[in-house]
């Protein structure tokens, strides 16, 4: 399924699967609360990575996890 976002087209399936993988990991790690609410910070990271050319859902999830954890640690120490 494709959705128009401005001038770019986004594959919602890839983004949603990458989000599901990353959110599941982060919930188990305790970095995200165990709720069904979408974490906007994580989604924003995944969308940015997708817009910069990463289309593999596993790599998207892994890169998003790394960026999210780095930001989480930076916030914890600030």
N, C-alpha and C positions, 0 to 999 in steps of 0.2 A: 504494500500500500504506500502510495506517495502522497505527501501533503505539501502544498506550496507554503513557503515561509519567506516572504520577500521575493528575492530573485533566485533563491536557491531551493532545490527540491530535496526533501529529507526522507530517507527510508525509515519510517516510524518503527517497523519491525526490528531492525537492527538496533536502533536506539533503545527501544523498550526491552529487548532481550539483554543488552549490555547493562541497562539499569537494573534489571532483575538479578543478574549475576552479581554485580557490585553491591547492591543493597543487601542481598542475602549474606554475602561475606561480611560486610560491615556490621550488620545486625548481630551475627554470631561472634564477631570480635568485640562487640560492645561499643562501637563507635557511633552507631545509630540506634535510636530507641526501637523497640519491637512493636511497631504500629504499622498500619496499612497506609499511612499518609506518605505521599511522595516527598522526598527530601529535595527541595528546590536547588540547594547547593550542589548536590551530586548530579542531578539532572542537567544543570547548567554546565558542569565540567564535561559530561558526556557529549552534550550537544556541541560544545566548542571543539572538542577533539574530533567529532564527526565532521564538522564544518572545515576543519583543517586537514581533512583527507584520510582519516583513519576509519576504515569501513569494516574491519574484522571485529566481530562482537566480543571475542575473548580479549583481544588486545585493547579494545576500547574499555572494557571492564577493568582490566589490570592497570592501565594507565590512569583511569579515573580513581581507582582505589588508592594508588600511590599519591596522586595529587590531593585527594580528600584527606588521607591520613597526614600528609605533610601540613596541610592547612589546619587540621584538627590539633596537631601537636603545637603548631605556631600559636594558635588561639589559647591553648592550655598554658603555655609558658609566658603569654603576654600579660 
